[in-house]
Amino acid sequence: MQTEADYYALFEAYQRGELAAGARASLEARLSAEPRLHQLYTEYVELTGTLLAYGERRRARHTISALHEAMLAAETTPATEVASPLTYSVNPILRISRTERKLREFWSGHRATVGVAASVAVLAVFSTLLGLNLWRAANTEPSNGYRMLRLEVAQLKQSQRALTRKVAKTSGVPAAPVNNGKFSGTGFALTADGYLVTSSHVIQGADSLLIEGRDHQRYHAETVYTDAKHDLAILRIKDSGFDGFGKLPYTFKGGQADIGERVYTLGYPREDVVYGEGALSARSGFNGDTAFYQVSIPVNPGNSGGPLLDERGNLIGVVSGRQDDAQSAAFATKSSYLVRLVDSLKNRQPVQPYHLPRTNQLTGAARAQQVKRLQDFVFVVKVYE
């Protein structure tokens, strides 16, 4: 894997024209196609430009200093002296004007001050570059090129306020603090009696959680367990009036899915549920992580935590993120890891037993019918901090 230093060496050879025609054409094609590489090249150009400009300023300052010393030496050297310290063509017989004399006096008296000012300016430039790099690192997700798909919900607040008032009147469910809503993702039913699944990064930092379905039924939920390594979280409805989701129409696949299988997902990248379909591209995820699948489905912020199903209606994964520099490259945690997580929690108290669905009611149905039955069990997960 190439490091940043390797790329900088490549960029330097490119700038100097030392790359062969084939390598140069390959790099230019990558710069056009890969946003991350283009950004790295832009940073390299900015940094080297700053260093070159600094070098030019230093050379100019040294030239001026040498000329000034030569002129001072010419003034003090006797006319009979044969050797002259002059390194520039200066005629000592010329009269020095009052303005030039004042400039010389200023330079002699403030040479140290000017040097310090120049040093401070250079330090300021490098401090700014370092600060920008630190800010970029602090605001970039840890894995280069990988984006988790939690959605900021600031743009949804206005419509949510109106919906909250309407639902609170009809259902009696206490209204959530709308002004504090921060993020949202997707979740889906794990059991008929009130357990749900979403991505762990969706609920990160949550003080309270609100689950909302397509018919605007709303439930308060609590986190039962999170598995950050595999980006999974199990939630539970905690409203006393909740009477269950009903019989789940899908089952959870415990084994591996096959490359090339047609797959689809439902999610909430906006207020309405959105359908997406594609194919299973690889049995490993970002950077070869074997706990994830790669799928060719366009996904957006808000899709995290959504179900990934095969053509027979088996749930095979949980949507987690996407790769920014690869078109339609999404990743989903394998359902086998979810099944293992549920099995490991069965004997934990005070959590009541999990009853995973055993009958798949989607097998053999047309895709439109599958989606129609599935969407009643897929929800928006709204996070409040």
SVG drawing of the C-alpha trace seen along z (x, -y; Angstrom):
<svg xmlns="http://www.w3.org/2000/svg" viewBox="-56 -64 103 85">
<polyline fill="none" stroke="black" stroke-width="0.4" points="0.0,0.0 1.5,-3.3 2.1,-5.9 1.8,-9.6 5.6,-9.9 5.4,-7.5 2.8,-9.6 4.8,-12.8 7.8,-11.1 5.6,-10.2 4.2,-13.8 7.8,-15.2 8.9,-13.0 5.7,-14.0 6.4,-17.7 10.0,-17.3 9.0,-15.5 10.9,-12.4 8.0,-9.9 7.8,-7.7 5.0,-8.5 2.9,-5.5 3.4,-6.2 2.6,-9.9 -0.6,-9.1 -1.6,-6.6 -1.1,-9.1 -3.1,-11.8 -6.0,-9.4 -6.0,-8.5 -5.9,-12.2 -9.0,-12.7 -10.8,-9.6 -9.8,-9.5 -10.9,-12.5 -8.8,-11.5 -5.6,-11.3 -6.4,-14.6 -6.8,-16.2 -3.4,-14.8 -1.8,-16.2 -3.4,-19.6 -2.0,-19.6 1.4,-18.6 1.4,-21.5 0.3,-24.0 3.0,-22.8 5.8,-22.8 4.7,-26.2 5.0,-27.6 8.4,-26.2 9.6,-27.4 8.3,-30.9 10.1,-30.9 13.3,-29.8 13.0,-32.6 12.5,-35.1 15.6,-33.8 17.7,-34.1 16.5,-37.6 17.2,-38.6 20.8,-37.2 21.4,-39.0 20.2,-42.3 22.3,-41.7 25.5,-40.9 25.0,-44.0 24.5,-46.2 27.7,-44.9 29.6,-45.4 28.4,-49.0 29.4,-49.6 32.8,-48.1 33.2,-50.3 32.6,-53.4 35.2,-52.5 37.9,-51.1 40.8,-53.6 41.0,-54.6 44.6,-53.4 43.7,-49.8 43.9,-47.5 41.7,-44.7 38.0,-45.4 35.5,-43.3 32.8,-44.2 31.0,-41.2 28.6,-43.4 29.3,-46.1 29.2,-49.2 31.1,-52.5 32.5,-53.9 33.0,-57.3 29.2,-57.8 27.7,-60.1 25.0,-58.5 21.8,-60.4 20.3,-61.4 17.4,-58.9 19.7,-56.0 21.8,-56.9 18.6,-56.9 17.6,-53.5 21.1,-52.2 20.8,-53.5 17.4,-52.0 18.6,-48.6 21.6,-48.7 19.5,-49.5 16.6,-47.1 18.3,-44.2 17.7,-41.9 14.0,-43.0 13.3,-42.4 14.9,-38.9 12.8,-38.1 9.7,-39.3 10.5,-37.1 11.0,-34.1 7.7,-34.8 5.9,-35.0 7.4,-31.6 6.4,-30.0 2.9,-31.4 2.7,-29.8 3.7,-26.4 1.5,-26.7 -1.5,-27.4 -0.7,-24.4 -0.3,-22.2 -3.5,-23.5 -5.4,-22.7 -4.0,-19.2 -5.0,-18.6 -8.5,-20.0 -8.9,-17.8 -7.8,-14.8 -10.2,-15.5 -13.2,-15.9 -12.4,-13.0 -13.7,-9.5 -10.9,-7.1 -10.9,-4.9 -9.6,-6.7 -12.3,-6.8 -15.0,-5.1 -18.1,-7.0 -20.6,-5.9 -24.2,-6.8 -25.7,-8.5 -27.8,-11.5 -27.8,-14.9 -31.5,-15.8 -31.3,-19.6 -33.0,-19.9 -35.9,-17.7 -36.7,-19.6 -39.3,-22.0 -41.5,-19.2 -40.9,-17.1 -42.3,-19.8 -45.6,-19.8 -45.7,-16.0 -44.9,-15.8 -47.8,-18.1 -50.2,-16.1 -49.2,-12.6 -49.0,-13.7 -52.7,-14.8 -53.9,-11.5 -51.7,-8.9 -51.0,-10.4 -47.3,-9.6 -45.1,-12.3 -43.4,-14.5 -39.6,-14.1 -37.4,-17.2 -37.4,-18.1 -34.9,-20.9 -32.2,-18.5 -32.5,-16.0 -29.1,-15.5 -28.9,-12.4 -31.0,-9.7 -30.5,-6.3 -32.6,-3.2 -33.5,-0.2 -35.6,2.9 -37.5,5.4 -35.4,8.2 -38.2,9.9 -42.0,9.5 -42.0,8.4 -40.1,5.2 -36.4,5.7 -34.8,3.9 -31.4,3.7 -29.5,0.7 -25.8,-0.3 -23.9,-1.1 -22.6,-4.4 -26.1,-5.6 -26.9,-5.7 -23.4,-6.8 -23.7,-9.5 -27.5,-9.2 -29.3,-10.5 -32.6,-9.2 -33.9,-7.4 -37.2,-7.6 -38.4,-5.0 -40.8,-6.1 -42.5,-3.9 -43.9,-4.7 -47.4,-5.4 -45.8,-7.7 -46.2,-5.3 -43.7,-6.5 -42.0,-4.6 -39.3,-5.4 -36.5,-2.9 -33.4,-2.1 -30.1,-0.5 -29.7,3.1 -26.3,3.9 -23.8,2.5 -21.0,4.2 -18.8,1.4 -16.4,3.8 -19.2,5.1 -21.2,1.9 -24.3,3.5 -26.7,2.3 -29.8,3.9 -32.6,1.7 -35.8,2.4 -39.1,0.5 -39.8,-0.7 -43.3,-2.3 -45.7,-0.5 -48.5,-0.6 -46.5,1.2 -48.1,4.5 -45.6,5.9 -44.7,5.5 -46.7,8.6 -45.2,11.6 -42.0,10.8 -42.2,11.9 -38.4,12.5 -35.8,14.8 -32.1,14.2 -29.5,16.0 -26.9,17.7 -24.5,18.6 -22.7,16.8 -24.5,15.3 -23.0,15.8 -21.2,13.2 -23.5,12.1 -26.8,12.6 -29.4,9.9 -30.0,8.0 -32.1,5.0 -32.5,2.7 -35.0,0.2 -33.9,-2.8 -34.6,-6.4 -32.1,-8.8 -35.1,-11.2 -38.4,-11.2 -40.0,-8.7 -38.7,-5.1 -36.4,-4.6 -35.8,-1.3 -32.5,-0.4 -31.3,2.8 -28.1,4.2 -25.9,7.2 -23.5,8.7 -20.1,7.6 -17.7,9.3 -17.7,11.4 -15.5,8.9 -15.9,5.3 -13.8,2.2 -10.0,3.1 -10.9,6.8 -12.9,6.9 -14.6,10.4 -17.4,9.4 -18.9,7.3 -20.2,7.7 -19.6,5.2 -22.7,4.5 -23.4,2.4 -26.3,0.4 -26.3,-3.4 -26.8,-4.4 -26.8,-7.8 -26.6,-9.2 -29.6,-7.8 -29.3,-4.3 -27.1,-3.0 -28.9,-0.3 -31.2,0.7 -31.8,4.4 -30.1,6.1 -32.2,8.9 -31.7,11.5 -34.3,12.3 -36.0,14.9 -36.5,12.4 -33.8,13.7 -32.1,11.0 -28.4,11.3 -26.9,8.1 -27.2,4.7 -26.2,1.6 -23.2,-0.2 -21.4,-2.6 -20.0,-3.3 -16.7,-4.0 -16.5,-7.6 -14.0,-7.0 -15.9,-4.0 -19.3,-4.5 -22.1,-2.5 -19.7,-0.6 -21.6,0.0 -20.9,2.2 -23.1,4.3 -22.5,6.3 -23.1,10.0 -26.3,11.4 -24.3,14.3 -22.6,11.9 -25.9,10.6 -27.2,14.1 -24.1,14.9 -24.6,11.7 -28.2,12.6 -27.1,16.2 -24.5,14.7 -27.1,12.5 -29.8,15.1 -28.8,15.9 -28.1,12.4 -30.4,10.9 -32.6,8.9 -33.1,9.0 -36.0,11.3 -35.3,14.1 -35.1,13.3 -37.5,15.0 -36.1,14.7 -38.6,15.4 -38.5,19.0 -40.8,18.7 -40.0,16.7 -43.3,15.2 -41.5,13.4 -40.1,16.4 -41.8,16.7 -43.5,13.3 -42.9,10.6 -40.4,7.9 -43.1,5.2 -45.1,7.5 -42.0,8.2 -41.3,4.5 -44.9,3.8 -44.8,6.3 -41.3,5.5 -41.7,1.7 -44.0,2.1 -41.0,3.5 -38.4,0.9 -38.1,-2.3 -36.4,-5.7 -34.1,-5.7 -33.9,-9.3 -31.1,-10.2 -31.3,-13.0 -28.4,-14.4"/>
</svg>
